[in-house]
Amino acid sequence: MINENALQESLVAIFEYLKMHYEVISTLMTETAALRETLKEAGGEKFAVVFEKHQLSQMTKIAEVESLSKKLYDAALQKAKGSVIL
């Protein structure tokens, strides 16, 4: 039997965590964009070329981890969707 109060409390906690997570990521994205634009202004075209090279390198390095993470999240979502009683 499902404890609806426990389920509701869990869902609220999950969404509070997701909201906090989103706020942190949003702040980091804003700071990173501001830093990138500042460095482009200060370093000019040379910086832009080097930045792009490093950006592509980092994307390649983390691609496998991101792919695995997405698969794990998708599996967890499917499991949760299968457990929800309407």
Buried (B, 14 or more C-beta within 10 A) or exposed (E): EEEEEEEEEEEEEEEEEEEEEEEEEEEEEEEEEEEBEEBEEEEEEEBEEEBEEEEEEEEEEEEEEEEEEEEEEEEEEEEEEEEEEE
